[in-house]
Amino acid sequence: MSFLFCCLMGSAEAQTDTLRVMAYNVLNYGQIPLCQGPNNVYHAYLDTIVQFANPDIIGLEKMGSIKSAPTDYSYSAEIDFQDSILKYALNKAFPGRYTYCPFTNNAHNNDFSMLFYDQNKLGFVAITCNYPSTEDFNTYKLYYKDPNLAVNNDTTFLYVTVNHDISGSGSATDRGAQIAGVMTQIKSKFAHLANMVNMGDFNVRNSYEPLYQTLTASADTNFRYYDPPFYPDAVLSYPADWDSNPNSFAAQLTTSTRYDGSIPNSCGTSGGGKNWYDHIFLSPWIINNANYIAYRPHSFRVIGNDGLRLGKSINSAPTNTSAPASVINSLFQMSNKYPVMVDLLVSRNTTGTSLPDPEGHTEYAANQIMQAEQLFILNPVNDQLTVQLSEALYGKTILIDCVDMVGRSRMHQSCFVNAGCIQLPNQLETGVYSLRISCDGVELARKTITRL
């Protein structure tokens, strides 16, 4: 059974929740040798920024890569640096609120990206796509912790792809190849875009770069994203060249927070506001409120950019009043990039119905239909694991195997089918698991389940 996202009912404003999504290039945060300064100082800057921005989902790009496995020797930050980010920055801003998704570094780079999220609102399910290029491009699957989840046994996935593409004015072809590779993977996993966010530092210079065209003007409209300031907000129009004409995009500029190349340090780029590299692209389902999650109109914003930063530092004259002085200073110190944000609206699922999620290998579609006719797994799971079966399986023995997200076996059970429903006591701890059901050596179903 798939998770289905909560329905956004226009008449149920009081039931609407907000997911604030932030993408932020943090300029070698944690990388050893330290580029900017001591980690404890930069934890404090991030703490200040997060307190102000109040995000529910945080993509940190270009941070120092962390050892992800005993055999991983390509890393630049301290082991468990992610936990110090939680302790001294994110959860210092909002105690007990944040956790992080598993991270990868299959590209074996000194930099990588991580996704943090509000664990009170969201849960992690899986990394659905991993595309290693100069860095890893991961698509993370989250689910919304709908207050009605225990009643309706229905929620949905939100997919977030985090990017940091090759920089440089002469690298447009390489950036285009990176995103083409990412999208090829996504197309192999999905019939069309679901509730999906594609965000980060794309280093893209204009709207006619191959990268931008791949995302927003794909010939296959099933895999076409939207850039909110252009659509649906209609604040800007195509074609757009923010590299050659930054003045027309003053409120969207994300590079650089610093005018002087040696102040506060020599890391990153200088020159003040001059380009718009950081974007948050949204799928048609979100733009059109097709499956009960929607973009809040005109919520795209560049934190700390008051529209007066062209060729200026974030903290230079005229006084930047878009945020408190402490936040402006922290943004200046933390990175040469501005963070970008959007708000997503989601409402409680009161009906237990929604559109089917399009995730799944197309080559297995027919087999999945056959499997769905033979059994149905009630999900999320409480004190009992419930599997409903068709008469085609009567008199047969099925095997039920369950593993956690690191591959450890948590259940191995054989069951003789003599009724239309099997209920097993559930000893699983709260979390996300992979459940596999087979019969006579043939896999009937493999599902991700959530133990509440």
N, C-alpha and C positions, 0 to 999 in steps of 0.2 A: 504494500500500500504506500502510495506516495504521500508526502506531506503537502498540504495545500495552504497557501497563504491566506491570511484573514481578509475578509471582504471590507472594502472601503465604501461605506454607506453614506452618501451625501447628507441624508437626513439624520444621521446619528453622530453629530459633531462631538457630543460629549464622550463618545466611545472611541474617538480617534487618538492614536498615539503618534508620536513623532520620532523618527530615527534621523539623527543629525550625522551626516557622513563627511569625514574630513580626509583629504589626501595631503601629505606634507613631506617634501624632500628635506631631510634633516642633516644633510651635508656631513657625511662621515661620522655621525654621532657614535661614539664609543670605539671608533677604529684606532688601533694601536699601530704605530706611534700616534699619539693624540694630535689631531690636526688643529683643533681650536683651543682646547683647554681641558681641565680635569672633569671627569664624568659627573662628580657630585655638583659641580657648578651648572652643568648643562641639564642635569635632572631638574634642578631648581627652575631653570628657564622654561623647560617643557611643562613643569607643574603649573607655572603661572599662565602659560598659553592655554593649557587644557582647562583650567578653572574658568577662563574667560569664554572659550569657544564651546565648552560643554558638549563634546561630540559623543555619539553612541558607537560609532565605528571609526577607527583611526588607521589609515594606511601610512606607515612610515617608510619612505623610500630612501635609498642611498645611505642606510645606516651601516655600521660595521658588521660584517657577517659573523655569525656565532657558530661554534661547533655544534653540528646537528646529530652526530653519531660518533662512536669511538673510532671509526675508520676515516672520519672527515678531518683532513689536515689542511684544508683550504679555508681558513677563517682568520679574522683580524681583530675581533672584539673579544673581551673576556668571556670565558665559558660562564653561562647563566647570566649574561648581561641583560637578557630579556626580563629576568626576575628583578633585577635592580631597577629597570625602567618602571615596572609595576610598583615596586615598594617606594621608590623615592621620587617618582614623577606622577604617574597616572593615578594610582590609588592614594597617593598623598593628596592629590587634588580632590578626589572623591573616594573616601575609604571603602574598600571592598567591592568597588564597582566593576573594575576591568579585569579581563584576562586576555590571553592571546591564542591565536591559531598555531598549530604546528608549523615549523618553518623548514625550508629546504635550501640547499646550496649546491645543486647538481651542476651548476655552471662553474663552480670552484672559483668564485670571485671574492675580492676583498669587500665588496659592497653587496647588500641584498635588501629585500623589502620584507616587512612583517605586517600582519594585520592584528590589531587589538580591537576588542569589542566589549560592550556593556553586557556582562553575564546575567544581569537581572532581566534584560529584555530579549537576549539572543542566546542561542546555543550553537556550537560548532558541530558540523556533521562530517565533512571530508574536504580534502583537496581534490577537486574533480579534474583539473587540468594542471599539468606542470610542463612548461616549455622552457628548457634551459638554453639561453643564448649567451650574451655577455653577462647577464644575470638571469635568475629564475623568474619567470612570469607565471604566477600561480592564480588559479581561479578557486576561491574558497566558497564552500557551501555552508550557509548559516540557516537557522530556522528561528522564527519569531515565537516567543513564549507567550502565546495567546492566553489570556486569563480563562478562556472557555475551552482550553485544550483538553482538560480531563473529562469534560462533558461531551464535546463533539468528536474527540479523537481525530482532530483535523487541524493542521496548520500548514505552512508552506515553506519553501526555501527562498532565500535571497542569496544570489551568487555575486561575489565581488572579485574582480580581477584587478590586481595591483601591478603597476608598470613603472619601470624606469628605463627609458630607451637611450640609445647612443646619442650623445650630444655632438654639436658641431654643424656649421653651415654646409659642409661638404658631405654630410652623412645621411642625407635624406633617403637615398636608396637603401642603405643599411637599416635605417629605422623602418622603412616600408617593409623590408624582408622580415624584420622581427615581428611586426604586427600581423603580417600575412601568416607567419608560422603559428602565432597565438590563435588567430581566427580559424586556421585549418584544424587545430585541435578542438576548439569549441564546436565547430561544425561536425566533427566526428562524434561528439558526445550528445548533441542536442538536435532535435528536429527543427527548432527555431529558437530565438532568444527568449528566455524566460524572464522573471524579475531579475534583471542583471544590471550591475554597475561596472563600468570599466574606467579605472581612474589612476591617476598618478602623474609623474613627470615624463611627458612624452617627448620633450625637446623639439616639438614640431614648430616650424617657422611660419606656416601659412596654411590656408584651407585647401590648397591644391597639391600639397605634398602627398606622396603615395600613402603614407601612414594615415593621414586624415581622411583621404578618399576611401581607403579600405574600411574604415570604421563608419563613416557617415554617408557614403555614396555607393555602397556595395550594390552590384547588379542583382544580387540575391537579397531582396528586401526582407527576407526572414532573418537576416543577420546584419541589419542596419541599425546603428546607434544614433542618438541625437545629442547634440551639444546644446544645453538649455539656453544660453544667452541668444543663440540663433533661433532655436525652436525648442519649446513653444513660446519662450518669452518675447521673441522678435525685437530684442534690444539691438541686435546686430544683424547684418545681412551678408550673404555670400556674393562674390568671392571676397575673401578677407586675407590681408597680408599684414599681420602684426609685427613682422620682422622689419619690413621696409617702412611701415607707417604706424609706429607705436602710438602716436598722438591720438589716433582714432579709437584706441583700445585702452585708454588711460586707466579705467576702472578695473580692467581685467589683467593688467600686467602683474606677473608673478616673479620676475627676475629683473633686477636684483634689489634686495633690501639695503644694499650698501653702495655708496658712491665711490669711496676710496678703497683701492685694492690692498691697503695695509692696515685698515681700521675696520673692525676691531682686531683682525688678524689677516694673514695673507691667504686664507682658504677661500675657495669659491671664486665667483665672478664679481666684478665691480661695475660701476657705471650707473647705478641707480635703476629705477624702473625703465626697462627698455624692451621686454619681450614677454610673451604669454606661453609658457611651456606646460603649465599644469592645468589639466582639464578633468572634468568628471562627466563621462558619457553615460547616457541612460538608454535602456532598451525600450522598444515600443510599448511593451506591457506596462512599464512604469509611466511613460509619457502619456499614454492613453487611458490609464487606470483600468486596464483590461482584466487584471486578476487581483484587484483589491489592495493594491499598493500604488501610491501615486506620488509624483513630484509636486512639491509645493511651489506654485508659480512664483517666479522672480526670487527664489531662495538661493540661487548660485551667488556666491560671494567670495571675495579674496580678503582674508582676514588681515587687517592692518593697512589695506590699500584704500585711501580716502579719495582716489582719483586725481591726486595732486603730486604724484611721486615720479612723474616722467623725468628721468635724468637726475633724480634726487634720492637720497637715503630715506628710509622709512621714518627716521627721527630728526630730519633736517627741517628748516623753515620752508613753508609755513607750518606751524605746530600741527601735528597729526592728532586730531581729536576723535578718530574712528574707534579708538580703544583707550583704556587707561594708560598713563605714561609707563607704568611697570610692564604692561603687555607689549607696548611698542618697543621698549628697550629689550625685552626678552626675545622678540621676533628679530630684532637687529642682531643680537648676540648669537642666537641659536643657529641661524642658517642664512644663506644669501637668497633663500626662496621664501615666498609667502605661501602659507597654507590656503587651500581652496575647500569650500564646503557647499553642500546642498542639504535641504531637508526633504525627507520622504515621509509621507503620511500613510498610516496603516490603521485600520480599525478592527475591532474584535469580530471574530467569526461567530455569528449567532446562529448560523444555519448548518454548518458542517459541510458546506458544498463550495466548490470552486472549480476553475478550469484545471484539467490534468496537466501536470508538469511535463515539459517536453524533453526532459533528460532521458538519455538512453541511446545505445548504439542502434542506428537505423537497420543494420544488417541482422539484428536480433529481434526486430519489431514483431514479426510473425510469431516467433517462438515465445515472446513475452505475452502475446495475446493468448496463446495456448496455455501458458502457465497460469495466467490470471483466471482462466476458466476452471482450472483444477484446484486452486487454493487461494486463500485470502488471509493476510496476516494483519491482525488488529494492531494498530500503531498510532500513537505511542503506547508503551507497555507500562502497566502498573504492577500489581502483586501477582498477576497471572499472565502467561504468554498464551494468547488465543490464536489458533489457526483453524480457519474454516476450509473444508475440503469438499470436492465434488464426488459423486458416486463413482467416477472413473478410477478413484484411488481406493475404493473399498476392498478389503482383503489384502492390501499390500502393506509393506512396512516402509515407513519413511524415516530418514535420518535428519535430525535437527542439530546443526552446529552453529555456535555463536562465538565470535572472537571480538576482543576489544580493538581500539584504534591503533594499538601497536602490535596486533597479531596474536595476543595471548588467548588461548582457549578458555572460554567461560562457561560453555555448555556443550555437551555431546550426548544426545538422547535419541534412542530409537523408539518408534511408536507404531504399533499395529493399528491400522485404520479400520474401525468398525462402526464409525458414526461420522456425521457431517461436521463435527467440531472437536478439536483437541485442546484441552486447557492444562498447562503445566505450571506448577509453582515457580515463581520467578525470584531467584536469589541474586539477580544482578544489582550492582550498585547504580546509583544515578549516573547517567552518562549516555554516550552514543556507541552503538555496537553494529557489527555486520552479522547478519543472520543468513545461513545457507540451508536450504531444504532440498534433499535429494531422494531419489527412489530408484532402486535397481541400477545404481551407478550413474544415473542421469540427473543432472541438476535441474530442479523444477523452479527454484526461485533463489535469488540472492538479494536481500533487502537491507537497507540501513534502518535500524530501529532506535528509538529513544526510550530509555528507562527514566520515568519521571520520579 
